[in-house]
Amino acid sequence: MADEIDRPTPRRKPKPEVTRIGGRDLSPATLMMGFGFDPMLSEGALKPPIFLTSTFAFESAAAGKRHFEGLTGKRTGEMEGLVYSRFNGPNQEIVEDRLGIWDGAEDALVFSSGMSAIATLLLAYTGAGDVIVHSGPLYAATEGFIGKVMAKFGVTWLDFPAGADRGEIEQVLEQARVKAAEQGGKLALIYLESPANPTNALVDIEAVAAAREAVCGESQHVSPIAIDNTFLGPLWQRPLANGADIVVYSLTKYAGGHSDLVAGGLSGAKRWMDPVRALRNTMGTICDPNTAWMLLRSLETLEIRMRRATENAVRVCDMLKDHPKVEGVGFLGLLAEGPQLDIYRRHCTGPGSTFSLFVRGGEAESFRFLDSLRIAKLAVSLGGTETLASHPAAMTHLSIAPERRAALGITDNLVRISIGIEDPDDLIADFDQALAAV
């Protein structure tokens, strides 16, 4: 009986995990098959069971006290055990371990959606009078939350275009610092999205980090740099290596990868995750056990899915770039010499499989193209196994004022394409016949 009571909680493999063999660091793709889980702690189950429970039993009253001391911050270090599923659970903890591996991060958190991750992050780091500086464009819901919801709490914002250089970024950060001081607040957060949705414009993370150091120096409050890495992460871009502090994901997209779940994630150093974790515990924005279990399934095939989709995108874009009905293709694999290609070479290891297609004409021609697709599905979202196409100006970014859409390059002839893992020749034939209908 004592052995049963003292048995470890069935949520993670006893440390240290096997991460090196023969002097070789194991790759994330290998670690996705078992990191953070010991089958012997769950009746020998090869894959983690789904832990459908709202609460967890304590082995003793003293243990329950220790758990709550860790939960409430009265004890330093990690929580000793599980308490209640609003705070965490076995499936969620394993996903967090593995997401951290992909990003090279000390810590990670999972959420019920990408927007719940973003909202919890923004609320955790801002207060009345504070200023957020962000790149543009952003996903419309993110921009709306910053501009409308955060305004209710006395938080304001300034932005700079995705392709801005260090000098431009420094200027905006200095304006934000002065504005925050006038409002009795601080420059609370620098929020980036790269590649930007839906233009695929890249942000120079290293320039942002250098600009922050130049403007903020050794100030007592250091504004974290957070970046939405959904389009390329975690395979083709690892922003923590370029100066970002927090990586943001809609895990619905490539990490989930099958268009059958909704989830979000954050990763970074524990010092940056702790304030967000505390607010997540209160708000309950954690993802559910079933979704976490599905993410574990998806992370096992993430690399092969993203590689196949990217190979397909290269083939498709090679055809589209010379098509007479196409005005241009915003694909990272087709960047010309210049600042954007320089950022790509320093920050990215692959072009991904989501891009912007500019159809010759306007909304009517774009709609005709979309309505003529037969393999690609007309739907929002991206990063799934199937190819998707949508019209941002009329769909995902419709809530943005027309004049701001125009300034951000979200035009009526822009179609966003997310290439899947179908046969590339079939996709080429589908795009060719759909363009013929324009």
N, C-alpha and C positions, 0 to 999 in steps of 0.2 A: 504493500500500500504506500509506503514512504517513497518508493521509486516512482510510483505513478504520480504522486503529488509533486515531487521535485522535477518531473520531466519538463524539459523546456517547452515554452509556448510554440505550437506548430506553425511558425511563420517565417523563420529564417534559419539558414544553415549555421551551425556553430562556427564561429570565427577561429582561425582565419580561413577565408574562402580560398579555393584553388584558383589563382589568377596567373600563375607562372608555371611553365613546365620546361625543364631543361634550359633554364636561363632565358626562355622566351616568354614575353608578355602575351597572354591569350587575347585574341581580338574580341571586340564587343559581339560580333556575330556568333562566336563560340560560347561566350558567357551567357547569351540569351537563353541557352538551352537548360540552364540549371541554377544560375547564380541566385542566391538568396533563399533557396528552398532545399530542404533535406527530406526526401521521400520517407525516410525511417521515422520522421516525426509526425507523419500523417498516414499511418497504416501501410506504408510502402507504396503509396500512390505515386506513379511516375510523374504526373503533372499535379500542380497544386489543386486541391479541391476548392469549390466555391464556398466560402465561409459565410453562410446566410444566417447571421445572428446580429441582434441589435446591441447586446451587452455581453460582457465577458466575466466569468466567475473568478474571484480571487482565491488563491490558495490559503490565505490567512488575512486577518484584519490588518496586521502590520504590513503585509504586502500591498493591500489596498491603499494604505496611507502612503507608502512609498510611490505607488503609481501616480497618485494625485499630486504628490509633491513634485514629481517630474512634469506632470501635465500643467501645473500652475506656475512653474518656474521657481518654486521654493527649493528645489534641488537642481544643481547643475548637471549637465549631461543629458543623455537620451532618456526617454521614458523607459522604465524597466519592463513594462508589460502593457497589455491591452486593457482598455477600460470600457469604451463605449464607441459604437461604430460611427458616430458623428465626428470623432477625433481621428480614428484610424482603424485598420483591420488588416488581417494577414495578406489578402490579395493586393490591397492597395500598397502595403509596405514593400512587397516583392516588386511590383511595378516601379515604385519609386527608386528602389535599389538599381534596377536595370536601366531606367531612364538616365539616372546619374552616370552610369557607366558610358552610355553613348556620348554624353556631353562632356565627360571628364570632370564632372561636378562632385563636390563633396556631399551635396544633399539635393533632394528633389521632392516635389509635392504634386499630387494629382487631384483634379477637380472634376466637377460634373459637366463642364463644357469649357471650351476655350475662353468664352466671355466671362464665365465665373472665375476662371484663373486671373484674367485681366482685371476684372472688377475688384477682386479681393486684393490683388497687388496694389492697385491704385489707391484703394481705401486705406490699406495698411501703411502707406508711405506718405500720405498727404493730410494736411489739416487746413483750417481757415487761414486765408492769406497766402498760402503756398502757390508756387507756380510750377507747372509741368512744361518741359520743353520736349517736343516730339518732331520726328521727321514726317514728311508728307510725300505721297499719300499714305493713309492708313486704311485698314479694313473699316468700312463705314460704321459698323457698330462700335468699334473702338473709338473712332473719332467722335461719334455721337455721345458716347459715355463720358469722354473727357470734356467735350464742349458743353453738354447740356446737364448731365447728371452731376458731375463734379462741381459745376457752377453753383448748384444748390447749396453746396457746403463751403462756398467761398474760395474755391480753387480755380485759378485761371491758367491760361496756357499761351505759349508762343511756339511757332514751328519754323522749320527750315526745309527746303526741298531735299529729296533723297540724295541727289548728286552734289550737294554742297561741299565746298572744300573747307579746310580747317579754319581759314580766316572768317568765312561766312558763319560757321558754326560758333566760333568764339564770340562774334558780334551778337548773335542771338542769345547765347548763354549769359553774356554780360548784361544785356537788356533785361533778361529774366531775373538776374540777381538783383538789379536795381529795383525792378518792379516789385519783387518779393519783399525787399526791405521797406519799400513805401507802404506795402500792405500789412506789414508786421508779420510776414511769414518768411519762407526760405525757398530756394530752388530745390524742390523736393525730389524730382525724378526726371531722368532723361529717358524717353521712351522711343525706341526705334522699331521700324519694320523693314526688313531687308532679306530678300527682294520685296519690294512694295507690292501690295495688292491693289489694282490688277496690272500695273504697268511694268512690273519686273525691274524697276529701277533699284540700284544697289546703294546702300549707305556705307560710307567709309567709317567703320567702327573704330579703327585706329586713330583717325583724325578726331572723332568725337571724344575718345579717351584723352588725347593730347590736349584738346580744347578745354575739357573739364579741368585738367590739371593746371592749365594756364590761368583759367578764370577763378577756380575755387582754391587752388593751392593747397595749403595744409589746414584749411578751415576745419572747425570742429565737426561740422556736418558735411559729410561727403555724399553727394547725390548719386545714387546707384544708376548705372546704365543698364536698362532692360531692353531686350530685343526680341521681337516676334520672329522666330526662325522656322515658321511653319512650312514655307515653300521649299526650303532646301534641307532642313534638319530632319534627323540628326546626322544623316550620312554625308551630305555635300557641303556642310558648313558647321563649324564648331566655334561660335562667337566668343566663348570664354577665353580662347587662345588669342583673340585679337583685342581684348580689352573690355569686353562686356562683363557685367557682374551677374545678371539674371537672364536666363533664356526662357522664352515664352513659347508655348505651343498650343495650337488646336490639335490635340491628339486624335481628333476625329479624322484628320487627313492622312498623311502618309504613315504615321505610327499605327493608327488603327487600320487604315488601308483597304477596308472592304465595304465602306459606306453602310455599315451596320451598327455603329455606335457613335455616341457623342461624349467627348471628354476633353479635358485640358490639362496642361502641365507647366510647371516652373522648375528650373534647376539652377543651382549656383552654390556659393559658399554658405555654410550653415548660418553665418552672421546675417546674411540677406534673407534666408528662408525663415528664420525664427519669427520675425514680426508677422509674416504672412501666415505661417502655421497657426500662430495664436489667434489671428482673426478668423481663419478657416475653422478652427475649433469652435468659435462662438457662432459663426454664421452657418456652419454646416454645408459648405460648398464642396465637400469632398465627393469624389465619384463613388458609385455603389460597387459592391463586391463583384456582381456579375460583369459589369463593364470592365473592371480591373482585370478579371480573369480573361475576358476577350482580348484585352490589350496584351496580356502575356502571350496569348496565342499569336497575335499579330507581330509582336516584336521578334519572334523567332524567324520570320520570313522577311523582315523589313529590308535587309540588304539586297536580297535577290529580287524583291519586287521593285525597289527603287532603281536598281541597276537596269532591269529589263525595261521599265517605263522610260528611263532616260535614253537608252539605246533607241527605243522606238521614236522618242521625240526628236532625236538627231536626224533620223531617217525622214520623218514627216516634215520637219522644218526645212530640210534640204530641198524638198519638192516645193514647199509653199513660198520660199523666198524668191523664186523666179516665176511664180505664177502670174499671168497678166491681170487677174482679178484681185491680186493682193497688193496693197500699198506698202506694207512693211510687216516684219515679224519681230516682236520683242522677245527674243529667245537668247538666253545667256551664252549659248553656244555659237551665236552669230555676231557677237559684239565686235565692232570695229575698233581700231587703235584709238585710245583716248582714255579719259579718266575712269569711265565705267569698266573698261577692260583691265585697267591697272588695279582697281578694287577687286575685281573678280580673281585675278591672278594671286593676290595676296590673301584673300579671304575664303575662296571656294575651291573645292576639289572636283566639282562636277556641275553641269548646268541645270540639273533637275529636269522635270518633265511638264511643268506648267509655264505657259507663255501667253503673250498677247498677240493676237492676229488682227491686223488692220485691213479690213475689206475696203476695196475701192467703192466709194459712195458714202452712205450715211446709215441711219437707222433702218430704212426700208431694205437696203441691200444686205445689211447684216442679218436682219430677221429672215430674209429669203434664204440666205445661206444656212442659218440655224435650223429652219423648218425643213430643209432638204436633206439634212444628215440622216443616215440610216443606221450606222453602227454606233457612232458617238451619240450619247444621250444628252438631251437638252435639259440641264439641271445645274443648280448651283452646287457649291462644294468642289473639292478637288482631292487629288492624292489617292483615289481608289483604284481598284484593279481594272475598272472600266474607264473608257474615255468619256469625258464630260465637256460640254461647251455651254457658255452662258453669255449674256450681254450685260456687263456691269452697270452701264449708265442707266439701263431700264430695269435693273434687278437689284443686285447687291448694293450698289451705290446710288440708288434712286433717291434716298433720303438726303443726300448731299446737294446743296444748292447748285443750280446749273453753272453759275459763274465760277464757283470753286471747283467743280468737276473739270471745267475747261482749263483752269489754271493748273490743275494737277495732271492734265493729259488724259483724262478719262473721257474720251470722245465717243460720239455716236457710232463710229465705225470700228470701235474696239470690241473684239470678241475674245473672251478668256477661254483658253483651251487647257485642259488637264489630260495628258495622254496616259492611257492605261497599259495593260500588258497583253493586248490582243496581238494578232499577227500584223506586223508593220505594213506589209503590202496591202492588206485589207483596209487599214486605216487610210493609207495614201489614196486608194481607189475611192473611199467614201468622201474624203475631203475634195478630191478632184471633181467628182460628180456633183457635190453640193455647190462648189464654186461655179460650175458650168450653168447652174440654175440662176445665178445672179445676173 
